[in-house]
Amino acid sequence: EVGTYQPALGQANESVCIRCPPGKYGAFTGASTCASCPAGSWNDEFDKTACEICPEGKWTHSSGSLREGDCTPCVGGGNCLPDGDARVTIELRNFPYTGLDPMQMADVEASFVRGIASACGTNNESVVDVFGKESSVTISSDGQVSAFVKDVTGSSANEL
C-alpha cells in the first residue's frame, strides 16, 4: 500500500506494512523503505504519498523536514528557484556512500555534477549544492543526492 513500507522480503499481508513517518513518504507499493522529503518540502503526517512544497520564497535546507515552520526565507528573500532553474533529487539505494574515503566521495560527487549538467544541457558550474556552492552536489548520509541547476536549457527524465 502506498504511504507504507515493509523492510522484510516475502510479506504477503498488507497488515504487516509499516506506516511512513512524518518527514518521509512512500510513493509506490512494495517499498522496502520510505523516502525522505527532499529539501524544499516537508511532511507532518504518517502514511503520506508525497511531501508538501514550501511556500514561495521559503525553503528547507535539509531533507526530512517535519513541518511547514522548517521552511525558512530564501537568501535575498526572493524566489528560491528562479525561472529556468531546477531542483534535482536522486535517491541512492544500497550504496555505501558514507563508507567511502574522502577521495572516493569527491569522485562520486564530481560524477553526479557532470551527469546532471549533461542531462540538463548546461555546464558543471551551473550545478549548485543546497548551500550554494557551484560545481557541487549535496549527498546525505541516507543516500539522497540534492542539487540545484541554474539555466536549464534542456532535460529529460530518461537522461537524469
C-alpha positions in Angstrom: 0.0 0.0 0.0 1.4 3.5 -0.8 2.4 5.5 2.2 3.8 2.4 3.9 6.8 0.2 3.6 8.0 -3.3 4.6 11.7 -4.0 5.0 11.2 -7.8 5.3 11.0 -9.7 2.0 8.2 -12.0 1.2 5.4 -10.5 3.3 2.0 -11.5 1.8 -0.2 -9.4 4.0 -0.6 -5.6 3.9 -1.3 -5.6 7.6 2.4 -6.0 8.4 3.3 -2.9 6.4 4.8 0.0 8.5 3.4 3.5 8.1 5.8 6.1 6.7 6.5 8.6 9.5 6.4 12.4 9.2 9.3 13.8 7.2 9.1 10.7 4.8 6.8 9.4 2.2 6.0 6.2 0.2 5.1 6.8 -3.4 4.7 3.2 -4.6 3.6 -0.2 -3.3 6.2 -2.7 -2.3 8.7 -0.2 -1.0 11.3 -1.6 1.4 11.8 1.9 2.9 10.3 5.3 2.9 12.0 8.2 1.1 12.8 11.4 3.0 11.1 14.6 1.9 13.7 16.4 -0.2 15.0 19.9 0.6 12.3 22.4 -0.1 9.5 20.3 1.2 8.1 18.9 4.4 5.5 16.4 5.7 3.9 16.4 9.2 1.7 13.2 8.9 2.0 9.5 8.7 1.1 7.5 5.5 1.9 10.3 3.1 2.5 9.5 -0.6 4.1 12.9 -1.3 5.5 15.9 0.6 4.2 19.4 0.8 6.2 22.1 -1.0 7.4 25.1 1.0 5.6 28.4 0.2 7.1 30.7 -2.4 10.1 32.5 -1.0 10.9 29.8 1.6 12.9 26.6 1.6 14.1 23.8 3.9 17.8 23.2 3.5 17.8 19.6 4.5 15.7 16.5 3.8 13.2 15.0 6.1 11.6 18.2 7.4 8.6 17.7 9.6 6.6 20.9 9.5 6.0 24.0 7.4 7.8 26.0 10.0 11.0 24.4 8.9 10.7 26.4 5.6 12.9 29.5 6.1 13.2 32.6 3.9 15.4 32.1 0.9 18.6 34.1 0.6 17.7 37.6 -0.7 14.0 36.9 0.2 13.1 36.1 -3.4 12.1 33.0 -5.3 14.2 30.1 -4.3 14.1 28.7 -7.8 14.1 31.3 -10.5 12.6 30.6 -13.9 14.9 28.3 -15.9 16.3 26.7 -12.8 15.5 23.2 -11.4 16.0 21.1 -8.3 17.3 17.6 -8.8 16.9 14.9 -6.1 18.2 11.4 -6.6 17.7 8.5 -4.2 20.6 6.1 -3.9 19.7 2.6 -2.7 22.2 0.2 -1.2 25.1 2.5 -2.0 27.6 2.8 0.9 28.5 6.4 0.3 29.4 7.1 4.0 31.8 4.2 3.9 33.9 5.7 1.1 37.2 7.6 1.8 37.3 11.3 1.1 38.9 10.9 -2.3 36.2 8.4 -3.4 33.4 10.7 -2.1 34.8 13.6 -4.1 34.9 11.4 -7.2 31.3 10.3 -6.7 30.2 13.9 -6.2 32.0 15.1 -9.3 30.4 12.3 -11.4 27.0 13.4 -10.3 27.8 17.0 -11.1 28.9 16.0 -14.7 25.9 13.7 -15.2 23.4 16.3 -14.0 24.9 19.1 -16.0 25.0 17.0 -19.2 21.4 15.8 -18.8 20.2 19.4 -18.2 22.2 20.9 -21.1 24.3 23.1 -19.0 27.9 23.4 -17.6 29.2 22.0 -14.3 29.3 25.4 -12.7 25.5 25.6 -13.1 25.1 22.6 -10.7 24.9 24.0 -7.2 24.6 22.2 -3.9 22.0 23.0 -1.3 24.4 25.5 0.4 25.1 27.4 -2.9 28.5 26.0 -3.8 28.9 25.8 -7.6 30.0 22.6 -9.3 28.8 20.6 -6.3 26.0 18.3 -5.1 24.9 17.5 -1.5 24.8 13.8 -0.7 23.2 13.0 2.6 24.1 10.1 4.9 20.9 8.3 3.8 21.9 8.4 0.2 20.0 11.3 -1.2 21.7 13.4 -3.8 20.4 17.0 -4.0 21.4 19.9 -6.3 20.0 23.0 -8.0 20.7 23.5 -11.7 20.8 27.1 -13.0 19.8 28.0 -16.5 18.5 24.6 -17.6 18.4 24.5 -21.4 17.1 21.0 -21.9 16.4 18.0 -19.8 14.9 14.6 -20.0 13.8 12.2 -17.2 15.5 9.4 -19.1 18.8 11.3 -19.2 18.6 12.0 -15.5 
